[in-house]
Amino acid sequence: MKYNTQSKSKMKANFKLSIFFASLILFFSACSSDDENPGLAAPVISDFEYGAGSEHSTDRVAYKGSDIHLEAAITAEAVVKSISVDIHSDDVTPAEGEVEWHFEQNYTDATYLVKNPTFHEHIDVPTDIPAGEYHIVLTVTDEMGNSTEAEAHLQILDVIAISDFSMDESVVRGEDFHVEFQISAIHGIHELMVDVHAHGLTVGDGEVEWDGEFNYGEKYHEETDVEFHEHIDVPVSAPVGEYHIKFTITDEEGNTFDYDEHIDVVAP
C-alpha cells in the first residue's frame, strides 16, 4: 500500500510539472507570435469623390432638392465595422423659411462589413436649407477599433438662382424701365413670368389701374445660364405711385424661384 501511495504522488508531481512546462511553452509561443504579427493598420480611404448625384458628378457641387453622390475606395486589413457620414455647415445662416441642415448617418450594410469595401451612397439634399459651403466628414472604423477620417468641402446651390440684378428705381409713365440679371437654372427654364401691380393707389381722372403680366418663357425656354435683359413699357394711364414687381422662374422639373422688387411710377 505504501508503494502505491508513493507512485501516485510521483505521478501527480510529474503531471503538475508537465502542465508547468506546457504553460511556459504556450507563453513564449504567444510572445513570439505577437512579435511576428504586430497590430493591424488603420483603414485607408482613397479616391474620395462627391458632387451632384444626378450625374455622378465629381465637381464638388450639389443642388438643393437633389442629391449628393459620395464614393470612396476603402483598404482595410481588418473587417470594417461601420462607415459614417457627417455633413454640416458652420458658415451659413438660414433665411426666412429655411432651416439648418446637419446630416448624420452610420452605414452598417453587409456589403460594407468586409475588408476592402467600396463606399457608394446618394444623400438627399433638402429644399429648405441655406445655400453655401458644407463640410463632409467620412469616417471608417474597423473591428479592431481603428478609425480613419476623410474631410471635404461641398458647395450646395439653389437649382434656380439669379445674380447681378439691376433695375431702374423709377420710371415716367408712358415710358419703359430697364431690367437685367443673370439666371442660372440647372434643369433649364420652362417659364419666366413678370408681374407688376400696386395696392391702394388712387386712380385719378383719365387713369386706369395697371396690373401688368408678362410671359418671357418662350424667349428663354430651356436656357440654363442666360442673361435676362428687357425693357417693360408703362402705360401712360397708369396711376403714379409705388409698384410691386415679382419675377417668377419655373424650371423644367417644376421648381420655382421668386424675386421681388419695387419701382416708383412718376408723372412726366
C-alpha positions in Angstrom: 0.0 0.0 0.0 2.9 2.4 0.8 4.4 1.7 -2.6 1.1 2.5 -4.4 0.8 5.8 -2.5 4.3 6.9 -3.3 3.7 6.1 -7.0 0.6 8.1 -7.1 2.4 11.1 -5.5 5.2 10.9 -8.1 2.6 10.7 -10.9 0.8 13.8 -9.6 4.1 15.7 -9.2 5.1 14.7 -12.8 1.7 15.8 -14.1 2.0 19.2 -12.4 5.5 19.7 -13.8 4.3 18.8 -17.3 1.5 21.4 -17.0 4.0 24.0 -15.9 6.4 23.4 -18.8 3.4 23.3 -21.2 2.3 26.7 -19.9 5.8 28.1 -20.4 5.9 26.8 -24.0 2.5 28.4 -24.7 3.6 31.7 -23.1 6.8 32.0 -25.1 5.0 30.9 -28.2 2.4 33.6 -27.8 5.1 36.2 -27.2 6.8 35.1 -30.4 3.5 35.2 -32.3 2.9 38.8 -31.1 6.3 39.9 -32.2 5.8 38.4 -35.6 2.2 39.9 -36.1 2.1 43.5 -34.8 -1.2 45.4 -34.6 -3.1 45.9 -37.9 -3.0 49.2 -39.6 -6.0 51.6 -39.6 -8.2 51.7 -42.8 -7.1 53.8 -45.7 -9.7 56.0 -47.6 -8.8 56.8 -51.3 -10.4 58.0 -54.5 -13.0 60.1 -52.5 -15.5 61.5 -54.9 -18.5 63.7 -54.3 -20.8 66.0 -56.2 -24.3 66.2 -57.8 -25.9 62.8 -57.7 -27.9 63.0 -60.9 -24.8 62.8 -63.0 -22.4 61.1 -60.5 -20.5 64.4 -60.7 -17.2 65.0 -59.1 -17.3 68.8 -59.4 -17.9 69.2 -55.6 -21.2 71.0 -56.2 -24.7 69.8 -55.3 -28.2 71.3 -55.5 -31.0 71.9 -53.1 -33.8 69.4 -53.6 -31.5 67.0 -55.4 -28.9 64.6 -54.0 -25.2 64.2 -53.3 -23.1 61.4 -54.8 -20.5 60.0 -52.4 -18.0 57.3 -53.4 -14.6 56.1 -51.9 -12.4 53.1 -52.0 -11.5 51.7 -48.6 -8.5 49.5 -47.9 -8.8 47.7 -44.5 -6.5 45.0 -43.0 -9.3 44.2 -40.5 -13.0 43.8 -41.3 -14.8 47.1 -41.5 -17.3 47.6 -38.6 -19.0 50.8 -39.7 -18.8 53.8 -42.1 -20.3 57.1 -41.0 -21.1 60.3 -42.9 -21.4 63.8 -41.3 -22.5 66.8 -43.3 -22.9 70.2 -41.7 -22.0 73.9 -42.2 -20.7 76.5 -39.8 -20.7 79.3 -42.4 -24.3 79.6 -43.5 -27.3 81.3 -41.8 -30.8 80.2 -42.5 -33.0 82.9 -44.1 -36.8 83.2 -43.6 -38.4 79.9 -44.5 -35.1 78.0 -44.3 -33.8 75.5 -41.7 -30.3 74.5 -40.6 -29.2 71.1 -42.0 -26.9 68.7 -40.2 -26.9 65.2 -41.7 -25.5 62.2 -39.8 -25.8 58.5 -40.7 -23.9 55.3 -39.7 -23.8 52.7 -42.5 -23.6 49.1 -41.5 -24.8 47.3 -44.6 -23.4 43.8 -45.1 -21.7 45.0 -48.3 -19.6 47.4 -46.3 -18.7 45.0 -43.4 -15.8 43.4 -45.3 -12.1 44.1 -45.6 -11.9 46.3 -48.7 -15.3 47.7 -49.5 -16.2 50.4 -51.9 -18.5 53.0 -50.3 -21.2 54.4 -52.6 -24.2 56.3 -51.4 -26.6 59.1 -52.6 -27.8 61.5 -49.9 -30.9 63.6 -50.4 -30.5 67.4 -50.0 -33.5 69.2 -48.5 -35.1 72.1 -50.5 -35.4 74.4 -47.5 -31.8 74.7 -46.3 -29.4 77.6 -46.9 -27.1 77.5 -49.9 -23.4 77.7 -49.3 -20.4 75.7 -48.3 -20.8 72.5 -46.3 -18.3 70.3 -44.6 -18.3 66.5 -45.2 -16.6 64.0 -42.8 -16.3 60.3 -43.9 -15.2 58.0 -41.1 -14.3 54.3 -41.4 -13.9 52.1 -38.3 -12.7 48.5 -38.3 -13.4 45.7 -35.9 -10.1 46.3 -34.1 -11.3 49.8 -33.2 -9.0 51.6 -35.7 -10.7 54.5 -37.5 -9.8 56.9 -40.3 -11.4 60.2 -41.4 -11.5 61.9 -44.8 -12.7 65.5 -44.9 -14.0 67.5 -47.8 -16.0 70.7 -48.6 -19.0 70.9 -50.9 -21.0 73.9 -52.3 -24.7 73.4 -52.1 -26.5 75.7 -54.6 -30.1 76.6 -55.5 -31.4 74.8 -58.6 -32.5 78.3 -59.8 -30.6 81.4 -58.9 -30.2 85.0 -60.1 -27.3 87.4 -59.8 -26.1 90.8 -60.8 -29.7 92.2 -60.6 -30.1 95.7 -62.0 -33.4 97.7 -62.5 -34.4 101.4 -62.7 -35.6 102.8 -59.4 -38.3 104.9 -61.1 -40.0 105.3 -64.4 -42.1 108.0 -66.0 -45.5 106.7 -67.0 -45.8 106.3 -70.8 -42.1 105.2 -70.9 -40.3 102.0 -70.2 -38.0 100.7 -67.5 -34.9 98.6 -67.8 -34.3 95.3 -66.0 -31.4 92.9 -66.3 -30.0 90.0 -64.3 -28.2 86.7 -64.8 -30.1 83.4 -64.5 -28.7 80.0 -63.6 -31.2 77.2 -63.9 -29.6 73.8 -63.7 -32.6 72.0 -65.2 -33.4 74.7 -67.8 -36.0 77.4 -67.8 -39.6 76.4 -68.6 -41.4 79.6 -67.8 -40.4 83.2 -66.8 -43.2 85.5 -65.6 -43.0 89.2 -64.6 -46.0 90.5 -62.6 -46.4 94.3 -62.0 -49.1 95.5 -59.6 -49.9 98.1 -57.0 -52.1 98.2 -53.9 -54.1 101.1 -52.6 -53.2 103.7 -55.3 -55.8 106.3 -56.0 -57.0 106.2 -59.6 -57.5 109.8 -60.9 -59.3 111.1 -63.9 -58.0 109.6 -67.1 -56.1 107.0 -65.3 -56.6 103.2 -65.4 -55.4 100.8 -62.8 -52.3 99.0 -64.1 -51.8 95.3 -63.4 -49.2 94.0 -65.9 -48.3 90.4 -66.5 -45.5 89.5 -68.9 -44.5 86.0 -70.0 -41.0 85.6 -71.3 -41.0 81.8 -71.2 -40.8 81.3 -74.9 -37.8 83.6 -75.3 -35.7 82.0 -72.5 -37.1 78.4 -72.8 -34.7 75.6 -71.8 -31.8 78.1 -71.2 -29.6 77.0 -68.2 -27.3 80.1 -68.0 -28.6 83.2 -69.6 -28.9 87.0 -69.1 -32.4 88.4 -68.7 -32.4 91.8 -70.4 -35.8 93.5 -71.0 -37.5 96.9 -71.2 -41.0 96.9 -69.9 -43.5 99.6 -71.1 -45.6 101.5 -68.5 -49.0 102.7 -69.8 -49.4 106.4 -69.9 -52.6 106.0 -68.0 -51.0 104.2 -65.0 -51.6 105.9 -61.6 -48.4 107.3 -60.1 -47.0 105.5 -57.0 -45.1 102.5 -55.9 -45.5 99.3 -57.8 -44.5 95.7 -56.7 -42.7 93.7 -59.3 -42.5 89.9 -58.9 -40.2 87.7 -61.1 -41.1 84.0 -61.1 -38.9 81.5 -62.8 -40.0 77.9 -63.2 -37.6 75.2 -64.4 -38.3 72.1 -66.5 -38.5 70.0 -63.3 -41.3 72.2 -61.8 -39.0 74.0 -59.3 -39.8 77.7 -58.9 -37.9 80.8 -57.8 -39.4 84.1 -56.9 -37.7 87.5 -56.7 -39.4 90.7 -55.6 -38.6 94.3 -56.2 -40.3 97.8 -56.2 -40.4 100.7 -58.6 -41.9 104.1 -58.5 -44.1 105.3 -61.4 -44.0 109.1 -61.6 -45.7 111.7 -63.6 -44.0 113.4 -66.5 
